[in-house]
């Protein structure tokens, strides 16, 4: 594939582009060459790229058929980084010879093989090695959804693996996947499917997952497994601060070979809670060990929402729109998980690709929900919809339809490229709409791929707080929207209500999406009282009625 890329791309022409942002756009199109890319390059009405760049790309891809999809995204990450850094790539045979599949194996090859260093020097000045390495490491990071799926595949083969590092901290972008084994084992003997064994050191074993394109670092167990896992999980800054504070508290405090000592006496650690308790700190959950100010927070601040606090899911698609399951199947599924209620929120009429419901179909679906609610005990189905926010900020169901729904999510699914003023105004109208209870995936970002809309998040969260409009935390690992950074930035400034949702389309998505939504809330220091679907059924029912009444009064619809 690298050779194919080399044959079709005129690197020197690309590098001579004056506007580097244009070059990056072109590069991204090259990496995911598909039908959409073809339309961007050869279509007459697309203004994503300037004319001179489109002409260069047309020359490069002129020999390709319209329906030919080149999976350039599967090319080795090293070549992606090298191409961005200096406009060149290496033959795949060279990468295979030195077992290079990612930053870790590259670093080892560079320091272990003189021949590889000589080869690389033809492309990269050795004085720039660390600059390139950091760039390579950053460009190799993948969204956490890929890392979770990679870990789950490996755990099925070897159940004694546990996450550590950025995976356990729930960082959004991850490289490598760091795991620890509870027992030393000869991993080379396992049938690991898409995982390729690379090498073993005294400390860890390195694999490469061809599907996720992630290196997997499995640490070998130490005698002091608990403290070892603690060291591997927190950021370096978190660990440094804790050890520094411990040295201030205990003049004779020392660490040695995954052990803690006070007055030369080893501290007995039986669980990770002991690491903090016996050194005089509040327990810090793994996802909070980032080295900011978590060690200085009191226990109340650290008492974040728990998975067991969640009693409902407020964003679910049925087979009436683009979901895979019937209402009855969804009810049984959520009841089996101990939930008290759910909101069914199929797409509205304008989203044709999501099989959006016309008004007649929505009415029939709601009639079925009413019938089922009469039969079901100790559980309730709320009639909802995920309604599109149109370009002018209006919604694509009329008010009389929205008025007869229990719960309304307003989301953007098209016309993403408005300027900041227009996009912000679009959301403002939806937030103020008296029938809207919640804004879905408000920033529109896709983790590691698309940034947030051109939108004033500060203004929207302030307005949502004023109008009691709920903000969704969407658990789709490709979204994680609203994100941790934004929630932490504004959570003390504005008193927003949040909901952790799966945006479920089929049962296979549930576990990872539920986990991701709650973990985003936990990492953002949200408490159970910040999350509306931690409310009991009666509390939730009162809340959504109250939201509508207050918004109607505020909008002067109701005196």
N, C-alpha and C positions, 0 to 999 in steps of 0.2 A: 504494500500500500504506500509506503514511503517513496518507493521508486516511481509509482504512478503519480503521486503528488509532484515529485520532482519534474516529471515530464510535462505536466500540464500547467505549471505555474512559472511565470517569468518573474523570479524574485527581484531582479534588479529594477525592473519597471515599477514593481510595487514599492520598493524601498525609496524611490525618488519622489514619492508623493509628499507634497509640502505640508498638508494638513494631516497630522498623525491620527486624529480621531477618525478621519475618513479611511485611513489605512486599517484601523482596528475594525471598523464596520465591514470592510472588504474581507478582512481576515476571518471574521466570524461567519460570513456568508460562505467562504471557502470551506471552513471546518464542517459546516452542516449542509453540504451541497445536496439539495433535494429539490422537489418540485417548487416549493416556496422560494428557494434561492434562485431557481431558474426564472421564475416570474419577476423577481426583483432585478435580475441582471438583464433579461431580454424583453421585459414588458415595457411598453411605451409610456404608461401612465404612472409609473412608480418613481417617486422623487426621493427615495431613501438615500441614494448615492448621487453625487454629481456626475455630469455627463462624461467627463474624462475618465473617471474611475470605472463607470459602467462599460465604456469602450474597451478598457484594458481587460476587464473580466470577460467580456464577450469574446475577445481574441483568445483568452486562455481556455475557455470552455466551448469554443466553436465546434469542436469535433464530437461533442457529447450529444447523445440522444436526449430528448425531452424527458423521457421516463427513466433515465438511468440515474440511480441514486448511489453516489460514492460515499461510503461510510467513513469519511475522514475523521469523524469524532472518535473512531477506534484506533487511530494512529497513536503510537507511543507518546505519552505525555512529554517525554524528553524532547522529541522532535517538535512538538507544539511550542514548547518554551524556547528552544533553539531558534525556531523560525521567527518567533516574535522578537527575540533578543538580537539576532544578527542576520536574519533573512536566509538561513541555510538549514539543511537537515542532514542527518547521518544515514547511511545505509542501514537497513534493519539487521543485516547480518552482523554488523559491528555491535549493535546493541545486544543482540542475542549472544554473541561470543563472550561478552563481559557480563551477561546476566543482568542487564540494566532494564528495570521496569518502573522506576520511580526515583524520587530524591534520595531515599536511603540507600538503595542498591547502587545508584549513580555515585554517591559520596564514597562508598566502599570501593567501587571500581576505580575511581579517580586516585585514591590513595594506595591502592593495592597493585595496580598494573601500569608500569611505565609506558608500555606501548599505547595504552588508551590515552594517557596524558598527552603523548606526542600527537596522536590523531586529533584530539580535541583542540590542541593548540593551533591547528590549521584554521579553526573557526573562532576560537575564543582565546584572548590573551590571558595567560595564567594569572596575571595580576587582578583580573576581573572575575576570577573564579568564584569568590564568595558572593560577589554582587549577583552573578548569574545564578548561583545555587539558591540564594534567597528568593530570587525571582521564580526559579523553577519550582521551589517548594510551594510558593504562594499560588502559582498557576496550576498546581496539581491538586489543590484542595477541592473536595467534592461536597455537595450538600449533604446534610446529616441523614436524609432519607436513604441515600445510597449506602452510607456507612452502617445504618441499622440493618438494612436488608443483607448486607455482607456478613455482619455478625450473626444474624439469625441463621443464615445458611451454614456457617461454620459450626455453630452451636448444635445444630441437628446432628452433625457428624461426631462432635466431641463436646458433650454436655458440661464438662468441667471448666469451660471457659467463662470468664467474667469480664465485663468491660472496665476499662480504667481510662485515664487521660481525658481527652476532649470528648470522647464518646459518652463517658459517664457524666461529664460536666454539661452535656447537652449543648455543645458549641454548634453554631449553625453550619459552619464549614469545617471539614475535617481532613487531616492528612497527618500521619497514617491512621488506620484503625488500630487502636492499642487495646490489647486484651491481656489477661493474665490467666495462667492455667493453675488450677488447684493442685495438680499433680504433674510431675515431669512425665513425659510420654514420648514415644517414638512416632512423631507426627508423620514422618515420611512413609510410614506403613499404612496410613489411612487413605481411603479412596476419597479424595477431596474435590472431585468434580472440576469446577472452574478455577480452583485454587492451584497455583503453581508453587512448589517448594523452591526457594531460592538458596538460603544458606542458614547455618546455625552458629551462634556465638555462645560464650559462657553465660550470657545474660538473657538472650532472646533468640527466637526463631523468626525468620522473615519469609512471608508468603506474598504472592501477588494474585489478586482476584481479577481474572480477565473480564468478568462481566461488569463489575463496578469500577474497574481501572484504579483500584486502591491497593497499596501495599498494606499488609497486615503484620503487625509486630506483636508476637505472642511472647510475653515475658515468662521466663522460667521461675517456678516458685522458690521462695526463700524460706528458711526456717521460721522467720518471723513474718508470716504471710500477711497478717492484718496491717502491720506498720508498713510493709512493702507496698501493699495496695494503696494505703493512704498517701505515701510518697509519690506514687505514680499517678494519682488522681488529681490532686490540687495543682494549680499552676505553680510555677517556680516562685512567683511573687508571693502567693498565699503561703507556701511552705516556709519561705524565708522570713516572712513577717511573724508567723507563729513561733518559729524557733528563736527569732530575735526577742520576741516578747517573753518567751519562757526563760531565756538567759537573763533578762532583767528581773524576773520574779525569783529565780533560783540561781544564785551566783555560781553554783557548781554544776549547772545543767549541761549535759553533753549528749551528742548523738554519735552512734558508732554501729555500723553494719546493721541497719534497720532496727536499732534498739535505742531507747531513751534511758539516760542515767541521771540521778540526782544524788549528790554526795557519793558517787561511784557505786550506787545501788541501782540495779536495773528496775525500771517501772514495769509492772506486770500489765500488759495490754491484752484484754480478752475480746474486745470489739472496737470498732472505729470510734464509738462514742467515748471510750476510755481515753483515746488520744487527747480529746479536748477536755474532758471532765477532770482527768488527773493532772492536767497542766493548768487548770483553773479557768477554762473558757467554756462558753456555751457551744453546744454541738452545732456544727455547720454541715448542712446537707451537701453532698458532692457537687450538685449543680450550682451551688453558691460559692464554691471555693475558687474565686477568680482573682483574689488579691486586690480588691478595691478597698472596701471598708467593712467587710463582713465580720471580721474578728472583733470589731469595736461596737457591733450592734447588740442590743439587749435581746433577751429571749422572746419578747413579744414581737419584735421585728422579724425574727427568724422563724416564727410560727406560721409558715406559708401553707397554702391550701393543699389538702391531701387528695389522693385519688378517690378515697372512700367518701369524700365530701360530696362528690358529684352525683346528682340524682336524676339527671335528664340529658338529652341531646336535643338542641334546638335547631339543627340544620341537617335535614335528612331528605333524600330524594327517593321517590318510589318509582315503580315501573309505569306510572302514569306519564312521567317525563323520561329522564335519562338514567333512572335508577334500575337496578336489576331485580328488585324484590317487591312482592305485593305488600299491601298494608298489613294484612294478617301475619305474614312472615316477619315483618319488622316488629310488630307488637310482641310476638313470641320471643324474638331475639333479644329485645331490650328488657322484657320482663324477666328473662332467664338471667340477666345481669344485675337484677335487683333495682332497676330504675323505677321511678314512680310515674313518670310521664315523658312524652316525646312530642316534638312539633314536626309535622310533615310539611316540607317546604319545597314543593316542585317548582320548576322554572315557570316564568310567566310567558305570555304569548309571543313576544317579539324575539325570544331566543330560539330560533328555528333549529340551530345545531344541537340544542339541549332538549329538543322535542317539547318546547314550552306549551303549556296548556291554554287552550282557548277558554272563554268564559263558561260555555256549556259543559265542557269536560271538567272544569274546576268545580262547578256546582254538583255534578254527579259524584265526583270524588268526595266532596264534603258531605253529601247525603249518606254515603257509605260510612264515613267516619262517625256520623251521628248514630247510625244503627249499631256500629261496633261498640261505641261508648256505653250504650245501654246494656250490652251483654257482659262487658269486662268489669271485673271488680278490682278495686285497689290499684287502678292504673287509668290514666287518661291520655287520649290522643287529642292534641290541639290542631285545629285547622289553620294551616299557614301557607305561605308562598314566599319564594325568593323572587322578588319583583325587580325587573330591570330599571335602573335609573337611566333615562334617555339623555340625549346630548344636552337638552335644555334644562335638565333637572327634574322634569316631570316623570311620573311613573307610568308603566304601560298597562295598568289596569285602572279603570275609572274608580272614583271614590266609593260608589255604592257597592262595588265588589270588595274593595279593601275593608270597608266598614263591617262586612259580614265575615271577615276572617278574624280568628283569635290572635294571630301573631303574624307580623309582616317583616321580612328581611328585605332591605333595599341594597342592591349590589350593581356594580358596573361590570358588564361583560363585552362591551364593544365601544368603538370610538375612544380608544385609550390615549390618543396623541394630542389632546387639547392642550392649550397653554395653561400655565398655573392658575391664572385668574378664572378662566372658563371652567376648568376642572374643579377648582375649589368651590365656585358658585354652584356647580352641578350637585356636589355633595351637600352643600349648605341647604339647598331646597329640600333634599331628601331627609336630612336630619330634622328640619323644621316641620316636615309633613306630619300632620296629626295622627295619621294611620300607621306610620313607620315605627316599629319597636326597636329595630336593630339595623346597623349598617354592617354588611358582610364584607370580609377581606378588604378593608378600607384603603390600604396603601397600594394594592394591586401588584406588589412585588412578587417575583419568583426567585427563590433562594439561589444565589450564585449565577442567575441568568439575566433577570430583568430587575432594574431598580424600581423604586416606588414611582407612582404617577407624579407628574408635575403638580403637586398639590400642597397646600399649607396645612400640615398635620396639626400644628399648634392651634391654629384657628378652628379646625374641625373638632378637635377633642374638647376645646373650651366650649364650643357650641353644643356638642353632644352632652356635656355635663349640665349645661344650662337647661336643655330640653329633655333631660332624662332618657336620652336615646342610647341604647346599649351598643357597645363596641364589641365586635366578634374577635375572638382569638381562633383562627381557623387552623385546625390540626393537620390539614394536608401538608405533609413534609416538604412539598414543593412551594408552599406558601408561608406557613408560620406567620400569619398576618392577622392582627397587628404583631409586630416583632418586639422582642424583649427590650431592645435599646430604647425604642419609642415609649413603651409602657413605663419603663423606669424613669425616663426623662420627665414624663408628665404626670405620673400617678400621684405625686404629692401636690402638684400645682392645681390639678383639676380632679374632682371626685367623680371619676367615670365609673359606670357599671360595665362589667365585662361578662362575656359568655364563652366558655370553652366548648367548641363544637367540632364534629368530625367531618361535616360536609359529605356525609356518607352516600356512596352510590352502590356499593356492594359489601357484603359481610367481610370479604378478605381485607378490606381497608380498615376495618374497625380498630383492631389492636394498636396498630402503629399510629393512627390518627388520634385516637383517644389519648395515648401516651404523649404524643407530641403537643397536643393542645394543653394538657395539664402541666407538662414540663415547662412549656413556655410561660404559663402563669406562675409556676413555682420559681423559675429563674428570674422572673420579674418582681419577686417579693409580694405577689398578690396574696391576700388572705381569703378565706372562704366567704367572708361577707362582701368581698369585692365581686364575687362570681355569682351571677343570678341563677345558674342552674345547680347551685348548691342549696337552693331554697326547697323546702317541702312543697308538695303539690298545692296546698291551699295558699301558702305564702306567694308562690309564683303566680297563681291565678289572680290574687289580689294585686300583685305588682303590675302585671301587664294591663289590667283594667285601670289602675291608677295612672300609669304612664299615658294611656290614651286620653283619659279625662283631663289630665293636666295639660297635655299638648293641645287638646281642643280648646280649652279655656285660653291658653296662651295665644292660640291662633285666632281667637275671637269667634270661633265657630259655635262655642257654647258659652252662654253668659252665666 
